[in-house]
Amino acid sequence: MDTCKKAGFDAVNEQGFIYTQLDAIINWVRSNSIWPQPMGLACCAIELMAVGGSRFDIGRFGSEVMRFSPRQSDCMIVSGTVTYKMAGSVRRVYEQMAAPKWVIAMGACACSGGMFRTYSVLQGVDKIIPVDVYVAGCPTRPEALIDALLRLQGKIRSEHSAKNLFSRKQTV
């Protein structure tokens, strides 16, 4: 007897249908089409640029579309030293991004202020915006940013997207 008939699958009647959860579809689409907003503020921005090149190729993960407009991006990658003078601009760009939005803090300076324990440097970008993934290092290697993108994809795939999408109260 055919294995499909044993399992109760009728290829003629059920052709072209896939049954899954709405969360799984939404999260799959969102995780495989992350559009980063590069916020290169210092030396880590060079490593961020390297990730878009042919050697590292973040296009394999659906993140090759670097958008320099916050209204067209959903993932901000803060790379480098955030000063208090720049903090307001970083916050404003984050607020202009459409929901859902995610943030990757890249490098020691963006994560914790790095070696700059001065009055002018913000001691971590998480003081002004919520950070989803931290990437350690000074300078951060491009492989570490690719790992951060994969971790962000894993986080996106585990969200309850359908509930947030259809609720009246918007989550920011």
CYANA upper distance limits for C-alpha pairs under 8 A (distance plus 0.5 A):
  1 MET  CA      5 LYS  CA      7.72
  1 MET  CA      6 LYS  CA      7.75
  2 ASP  CA      6 LYS  CA      7.01
  3 THR  CA      7 ALA  CA      6.87
  4 CYS  CA      8 GLY  CA      6.97
  4 CYS  CA      9 PHE  CA      5.81
  4 CYS  CA     10 ASP  CA      7.54
  4 CYS  CA     11 ALA  CA      8.41
  5 LYS  CA      9 PHE  CA      6.16
  5 LYS  CA     10 ASP  CA      7.03
  9 PHE  CA     14 GLU  CA      7.91
 10 ASP  CA     14 GLU  CA      6.46
 11 ALA  CA     15 GLN  CA      5.97
 20 THR  CA     24 ALA  CA      7.46
 20 THR  CA     25 ILE  CA      8.03
 21 GLN  CA     25 ILE  CA      7.24
 22 LEU  CA     26 ILE  CA      6.75
 22 LEU  CA    162 ALA  CA      6.84
 23 ASP  CA     27 ASN  CA      6.38
 23 ASP  CA    159 GLU  CA      8.16
 23 ASP  CA    160 HIS  CA      6.66
 23 ASP  CA    161 SER  CA      5.99
 23 ASP  CA    162 ALA  CA      5.85
 24 ALA  CA     28 TRP  CA      6.42
 24 ALA  CA    157 ARG  CA      7.63
 25 ILE  CA     29 VAL  CA      6.75
 26 ILE  CA     30 ARG  CA      6.65
 26 ILE  CA    161 SER  CA      7.12
 26 ILE  CA    162 ALA  CA      7.88
 27 ASN  CA     31 SER  CA      6.32
 27 ASN  CA    156 ILE  CA      6.51
 27 ASN  CA    157 ARG  CA      5.28
 27 ASN  CA    158 SER  CA      7.98
 27 ASN  CA    159 GLU  CA      7.64
 27 ASN  CA    161 SER  CA      7.25
 28 TRP  CA     32 ASN  CA      6.66
 28 TRP  CA    157 ARG  CA      6.78
 29 VAL  CA     33 SER  CA      6.76
 30 ARG  CA     34 ILE  CA      6.95
 30 ARG  CA    156 ILE  CA      7.70
 31 SER  CA    152 LEU  CA      8.28
 31 SER  CA    153 GLN  CA      5.29
 31 SER  CA    154 GLY  CA      8.13
 31 SER  CA    156 ILE  CA      6.28
 31 SER  CA    157 ARG  CA      6.91
 32 ASN  CA     61 PHE  CA      6.71
 32 ASN  CA     62 GLY  CA      5.53
 32 ASN  CA     63 SER  CA      8.01
 32 ASN  CA    153 GLN  CA      7.79
 33 SER  CA     61 PHE  CA      8.25
 33 SER  CA     62 GLY  CA      5.29
 33 SER  CA     63 SER  CA      6.57
 34 ILE  CA     62 GLY  CA      6.67
 34 ILE  CA     63 SER  CA      5.53
 34 ILE  CA     65 VAL  CA      8.50
 34 ILE  CA     73 SER  CA      8.26
 34 ILE  CA     74 ASP  CA      7.02
 34 ILE  CA     75 CYS  CA      7.07
 35 TRP  CA     62 GLY  CA      8.38
 35 TRP  CA     63 SER  CA      5.96
 35 TRP  CA     64 GLU  CA      7.72
 35 TRP  CA     65 VAL  CA      5.97
 35 TRP  CA     66 MET  CA      6.41
 35 TRP  CA     67 ARG  CA      6.99
 35 TRP  CA     72 GLN  CA      8.08
 35 TRP  CA     73 SER  CA      5.45
 35 TRP  CA     74 ASP  CA      6.15
 35 TRP  CA     75 CYS  CA      6.57
 36 PRO  CA     63 SER  CA      7.15
 36 PRO  CA     65 VAL  CA      7.46
 36 PRO  CA     66 MET  CA      5.68
 36 PRO  CA     67 ARG  CA      6.61
 36 PRO  CA     73 SER  CA      6.16
 36 PRO  CA     74 ASP  CA      6.74
 36 PRO  CA     75 CYS  CA      5.06
 36 PRO  CA     76 MET  CA      6.07
 36 PRO  CA     77 ILE  CA      7.06
 37 GLN  CA     66 MET  CA      6.58
 37 GLN  CA     67 ARG  CA      5.78
 37 GLN  CA     68 PHE  CA      6.22
 37 GLN  CA     69 SER  CA      7.66
 37 GLN  CA     70 PRO  CA      7.03
 37 GLN  CA     73 SER  CA      6.14
 37 GLN  CA     74 ASP  CA      7.68
 37 GLN  CA     75 CYS  CA      6.33
 37 GLN  CA     76 MET  CA      5.07
 37 GLN  CA     77 ILE  CA      6.61
 38 PRO  CA     48 LEU  CA      8.31
 38 PRO  CA     66 MET  CA      7.47
 38 PRO  CA     67 ARG  CA      7.94
 38 PRO  CA     68 PHE  CA      7.44
 38 PRO  CA     76 MET  CA      6.54
 38 PRO  CA     77 ILE  CA      5.60
 38 PRO  CA     78 VAL  CA      7.15
 38 PRO  CA     79 SER  CA      8.26
 39 MET  CA     45 ALA  CA      8.22
 39 MET  CA     76 MET  CA      7.25
 39 MET  CA     77 ILE  CA      6.18
 39 MET  CA     78 VAL  CA      5.25
 39 MET  CA     79 SER  CA      6.58
 39 MET  CA     90 VAL  CA      8.34
 40 GLY  CA     44 CYS  CA      7.47
 40 GLY  CA     45 ALA  CA      4.91
 40 GLY  CA     46 ILE  CA      8.49
 40 GLY  CA     48 LEU  CA      8.11
 40 GLY  CA     77 ILE  CA      8.26
 40 GLY  CA     78 VAL  CA      6.75
 40 GLY  CA     79 SER  CA      5.48
 40 GLY  CA     80 GLY  CA      6.75
 41 LEU  CA     45 ALA  CA      7.01
 41 LEU  CA     78 VAL  CA      7.94
 41 LEU  CA     79 SER  CA      6.45
 41 LEU  CA     80 GLY  CA      5.30
 41 LEU  CA     81 THR  CA      6.48
 41 LEU  CA     82 VAL  CA      7.35
 42 ALA  CA     79 SER  CA      7.28
 42 ALA  CA     80 GLY  CA      4.86
 42 ALA  CA     81 THR  CA      6.31
 43 CYS  CA     47 GLU  CA      8.13
 43 CYS  CA     79 SER  CA      8.34
 43 CYS  CA     80 GLY  CA      6.61
 43 CYS  CA    139 PRO  CA      7.81
 44 CYS  CA     48 LEU  CA      6.87
 44 CYS  CA     79 SER  CA      5.74
 44 CYS  CA     80 GLY  CA      5.71
 44 CYS  CA    106 MET  CA      7.68
 44 CYS  CA    107 GLY  CA      6.92
 44 CYS  CA    138 CYS  CA      8.24
 44 CYS  CA    139 PRO  CA      6.39
 44 CYS  CA    140 THR  CA      6.92
 45 ALA  CA     49 MET  CA      6.69
 45 ALA  CA     79 SER  CA      6.08
 45 ALA  CA     80 GLY  CA      7.16
 46 ILE  CA     50 ALA  CA      6.85
 47 GLU  CA     51 VAL  CA      7.10
 47 GLU  CA    139 PRO  CA      8.15
 47 GLU  CA    140 THR  CA      7.27
 47 GLU  CA    141 ARG  CA      6.87
 47 GLU  CA    142 PRO  CA      6.12
 48 LEU  CA     52 GLY  CA      7.79
 48 LEU  CA     79 SER  CA      7.92
 48 LEU  CA    142 PRO  CA      7.15
 48 LEU  CA    145 LEU  CA      8.11
 49 MET  CA     53 GLY  CA      7.57
 50 ALA  CA     55 ARG  CA      8.38
 50 ALA  CA     56 PHE  CA      7.64
 50 ALA  CA    142 PRO  CA      7.08
 51 VAL  CA     55 ARG  CA      8.12
 51 VAL  CA     56 PHE  CA      5.67
 51 VAL  CA     57 ASP  CA      6.49
 51 VAL  CA     58 ILE  CA      6.66
 51 VAL  CA    142 PRO  CA      5.96
 51 VAL  CA    143 GLU  CA      8.39
 51 VAL  CA    145 LEU  CA      8.14
 51 VAL  CA    146 ILE  CA      8.03
 52 GLY  CA     56 PHE  CA      7.21
 52 GLY  CA     57 ASP  CA      5.87
 52 GLY  CA     58 ILE  CA      6.32
 52 GLY  CA     59 GLY  CA      8.07
 52 GLY  CA     64 GLU  CA      7.03
 53 GLY  CA     57 ASP  CA      5.99
 56 PHE  CA    142 PRO  CA      7.75
 56 PHE  CA    143 GLU  CA      8.03
 57 ASP  CA     64 GLU  CA      8.04
 58 ILE  CA     62 GLY  CA      7.36
 58 ILE  CA     63 SER  CA      6.13
 58 ILE  CA     64 GLU  CA      6.01
 58 ILE  CA    146 ILE  CA      7.49
 59 GLY  CA     63 SER  CA      5.86
 59 GLY  CA     64 GLU  CA      4.81
 59 GLY  CA     65 VAL  CA      8.32
 60 ARG  CA     64 GLU  CA      8.42
 61 PHE  CA    150 LEU  CA      8.36
 66 MET  CA     73 SER  CA      8.36
 67 ARG  CA     72 GLN  CA      6.78
 67 ARG  CA     73 SER  CA      6.28
 68 PHE  CA     72 GLN  CA      8.36
 68 PHE  CA     73 SER  CA      8.26
 69 SER  CA     73 SER  CA      7.21
 70 PRO  CA     74 ASP  CA      8.13
 70 PRO  CA     93 VAL  CA      6.48
 70 PRO  CA     94 TYR  CA      7.67
 70 PRO  CA     96 GLN  CA      6.29
 70 PRO  CA     97 MET  CA      5.23
 70 PRO  CA     98 ALA  CA      8.11
 71 ARG  CA     96 GLN  CA      6.63
 71 ARG  CA     97 MET  CA      5.44
 71 ARG  CA     98 ALA  CA      6.38
 72 GLN  CA     97 MET  CA      7.78
 72 GLN  CA     98 ALA  CA      8.05
 73 SER  CA     97 MET  CA      6.92
 73 SER  CA     98 ALA  CA      7.80
 74 ASP  CA     97 MET  CA      6.84
 74 ASP  CA     98 ALA  CA      6.98
 74 ASP  CA     99 ALA  CA      7.62
 74 ASP  CA    100 PRO  CA      7.12
 74 ASP  CA    101 LYS  CA      5.06
 74 ASP  CA    102 TRP  CA      6.74
 75 CYS  CA    101 LYS  CA      6.09
 75 CYS  CA    102 TRP  CA      5.11
 75 CYS  CA    103 VAL  CA      5.94
 75 CYS  CA    104 ILE  CA      7.83
 76 MET  CA     94 TYR  CA      7.81
 76 MET  CA    101 LYS  CA      8.29
 76 MET  CA    102 TRP  CA      6.83
 76 MET  CA    103 VAL  CA      5.26
 76 MET  CA    104 ILE  CA      6.74
 77 ILE  CA    103 VAL  CA      6.39
 77 ILE  CA    104 ILE  CA      5.25
 77 ILE  CA    105 ALA  CA      6.57
 77 ILE  CA    106 MET  CA      7.26
 78 VAL  CA    103 VAL  CA      7.88
 78 VAL  CA    104 ILE  CA      6.70
 78 VAL  CA    105 ALA  CA      5.53
 78 VAL  CA    106 MET  CA      6.35
 78 VAL  CA    110 ALA  CA      6.98
 78 VAL  CA    125 VAL  CA      8.38
 79 SER  CA    105 ALA  CA      6.80
 79 SER  CA    106 MET  CA      5.14
 79 SER  CA    107 GLY  CA      6.61
 79 SER  CA    109 CYS  CA      8.35
 79 SER  CA    110 ALA  CA      6.52
 80 GLY  CA    106 MET  CA      7.41
 80 GLY  CA    107 GLY  CA      6.75
 80 GLY  CA    108 ALA  CA      8.24
 80 GLY  CA    109 CYS  CA      5.99
 80 GLY  CA    110 ALA  CA      5.83
 81 THR  CA    109 CYS  CA      5.27
 81 THR  CA    110 ALA  CA      6.06
 81 THR  CA    113 GLY  CA      7.14
 81 THR  CA    114 GLY  CA      8.24
 81 THR  CA    121 VAL  CA      7.63
 81 THR  CA    122 LEU  CA      8.32
 82 VAL  CA     86 MET  CA      6.66
 82 VAL  CA     87 ALA  CA      6.72
 82 VAL  CA    109 CYS  CA      7.67
 82 VAL  CA    110 ALA  CA      6.77
 82 VAL  CA    113 GLY  CA      8.00
 82 VAL  CA    121 VAL  CA      6.60
 82 VAL  CA    122 LEU  CA      6.15
 82 VAL  CA    124 GLY  CA      8.11
 82 VAL  CA    125 VAL  CA      7.32
 83 THR  CA     87 ALA  CA      6.54
 83 THR  CA    120 SER  CA      6.14
 83 THR  CA    121 VAL  CA      4.75
 83 THR  CA    122 LEU  CA      5.79
 84 TYR  CA     88 GLY  CA      7.84
 84 TYR  CA    120 SER  CA      6.23
 84 TYR  CA    121 VAL  CA      6.35
 84 TYR  CA    122 LEU  CA      6.19
 85 LYS  CA    120 SER  CA      8.22
 86 MET  CA     90 VAL  CA      6.86
 87 ALA  CA     91 ARG  CA      6.66
 87 ALA  CA    122 LEU  CA      8.06
 87 ALA  CA    128 ILE  CA      7.85
 88 GLY  CA     92 ARG  CA      6.62
 89 SER  CA     93 VAL  CA      6.67
 90 VAL  CA     94 TYR  CA      6.74
 91 ARG  CA     95 GLU  CA      6.73
 91 ARG  CA    128 ILE  CA      6.96
 91 ARG  CA    129 ILE  CA      7.02
 92 ARG  CA     96 GLN  CA      6.85
 93 VAL  CA     97 MET  CA      7.11
 94 TYR  CA    129 ILE  CA      7.99
 97 MET  CA    101 LYS  CA      7.31
 99 ALA  CA    171 THR  CA      8.36
 99 ALA  CA    172 VAL  CA      6.95
100 PRO  CA    172 VAL  CA      7.69
102 TRP  CA    131 VAL  CA      7.66
102 TRP  CA    132 ASP  CA      6.67
103 VAL  CA    130 PRO  CA      7.47
103 VAL  CA    131 VAL  CA      5.45
103 VAL  CA    132 ASP  CA      5.89
103 VAL  CA    133 VAL  CA      7.25
104 ILE  CA    131 VAL  CA      6.54
104 ILE  CA    132 ASP  CA      6.48
104 ILE  CA    133 VAL  CA      5.37
104 ILE  CA    134 TYR  CA      6.42
104 ILE  CA    135 VAL  CA      7.85
104 ILE  CA    148 ALA  CA      7.94
105 ALA  CA    110 ALA  CA      5.99
105 ALA  CA    111 CYS  CA      6.16
105 ALA  CA    125 VAL  CA      7.65
105 ALA  CA    131 VAL  CA      7.03
105 ALA  CA    132 ASP  CA      8.48
105 ALA  CA    133 VAL  CA      6.87
105 ALA  CA    134 TYR  CA      5.44
105 ALA  CA    135 VAL  CA      6.56
106 MET  CA    110 ALA  CA      6.40
106 MET  CA    111 CYS  CA      7.25
106 MET  CA    134 TYR  CA      6.77
106 MET  CA    135 VAL  CA      5.27
106 MET  CA    136 ALA  CA      7.20
106 MET  CA    140 THR  CA      7.43
106 MET  CA    145 LEU  CA      7.82
107 GLY  CA    111 CYS  CA      6.71
107 GLY  CA    114 GLY  CA      8.48
107 GLY  CA    134 TYR  CA      8.44
107 GLY  CA    135 VAL  CA      6.24
107 GLY  CA    136 ALA  CA      5.66
107 GLY  CA    137 GLY  CA      5.64
107 GLY  CA    138 CYS  CA      6.23
107 GLY  CA    139 PRO  CA      6.81
107 GLY  CA    140 THR  CA      5.89
108 ALA  CA    112 SER  CA      6.30
108 ALA  CA    113 GLY  CA      6.93
108 ALA  CA    114 GLY  CA      5.13
108 ALA  CA    115 MET  CA      8.50
108 ALA  CA    135 VAL  CA      8.23
108 ALA  CA    136 ALA  CA      6.09
108 ALA  CA    137 GLY  CA      6.02
108 ALA  CA    138 CYS  CA      6.27
108 ALA  CA    139 PRO  CA      8.30
109 CYS  CA    113 GLY  CA      4.57
109 CYS  CA    114 GLY  CA      4.44
109 CYS  CA    115 MET  CA      7.74
109 CYS  CA    116 PHE  CA      8.13
109 CYS  CA    123 GLN  CA      8.10
109 CYS  CA    124 GLY  CA      7.37
109 CYS  CA    138 CYS  CA      8.50
110 ALA  CA    114 GLY  CA      7.84
110 ALA  CA    123 GLN  CA      8.26
110 ALA  CA    124 GLY  CA      5.82
110 ALA  CA    125 VAL  CA      6.02
111 CYS  CA    123 GLN  CA      8.04
111 CYS  CA    124 GLY  CA      5.17
111 CYS  CA    125 VAL  CA      6.71
111 CYS  CA    126 ASP  CA      7.85
111 CYS  CA    134 TYR  CA      6.96
111 CYS  CA    135 VAL  CA      8.02
111 CYS  CA    136 ALA  CA      7.84
112 SER  CA    123 GLN  CA      5.38
112 SER  CA    124 GLY  CA      4.50
112 SER  CA    125 VAL  CA      7.92
113 GLY  CA    117 ARG  CA      7.37
113 GLY  CA    121 VAL  CA      6.97
113 GLY  CA    122 LEU  CA      6.46
113 GLY  CA    123 GLN  CA      4.52
113 GLY  CA    124 GLY  CA      5.63
114 GLY  CA    123 GLN  CA      8.14
116 PHE  CA    121 VAL  CA      7.06
117 ARG  CA    121 VAL  CA      7.50
117 ARG  CA    123 GLN  CA      8.09
122 LEU  CA    127 LYS  CA      8.28
123 GLN  CA    127 LYS  CA      8.03
125 VAL  CA    129 ILE  CA      6.87
125 VAL  CA    131 VAL  CA      8.14
126 ASP  CA    130 PRO  CA      5.84
126 ASP  CA    131 VAL  CA      6.17
132 ASP  CA    152 LEU  CA      7.82
133 VAL  CA    148 ALA  CA      6.85
133 VAL  CA    151 ARG  CA      7.96
133 VAL  CA    152 LEU  CA      7.18
134 TYR  CA    148 ALA  CA      7.91
135 VAL  CA    140 THR  CA      7.72
135 VAL  CA    144 ALA  CA      7.11
135 VAL  CA    145 LEU  CA      7.21
135 VAL  CA    148 ALA  CA      7.07
136 ALA  CA    140 THR  CA      7.01
137 GLY  CA    141 ARG  CA      7.96
140 THR  CA    144 ALA  CA      7.09
140 THR  CA    145 LEU  CA      8.02
141 ARG  CA    145 LEU  CA      7.42
142 PRO  CA    146 ILE  CA      6.91
143 GLU  CA    147 ASP  CA      6.72
144 ALA  CA    148 ALA  CA      6.70
145 LEU  CA    149 LEU  CA      6.73
146 ILE  CA    150 LEU  CA      6.82
147 ASP  CA    151 ARG  CA      6.71
148 ALA  CA    152 LEU  CA      6.58
149 LEU  CA    153 GLN  CA      6.64
150 LEU  CA    154 GLY  CA      6.80
151 ARG  CA    155 LYS  CA      6.75
152 LEU  CA    156 ILE  CA      6.64
153 GLN  CA    157 ARG  CA      6.68
154 GLY  CA    158 SER  CA      7.05
155 LYS  CA    159 GLU  CA      7.26
160 HIS  CA    164 ASN  CA      7.09
161 SER  CA    165 LEU  CA      6.38
162 ALA  CA    166 PHE  CA      6.67
163 LYS  CA    167 SER  CA      6.51
164 ASN  CA    170 GLN  CA      7.74
164 ASN  CA    171 THR  CA      7.66
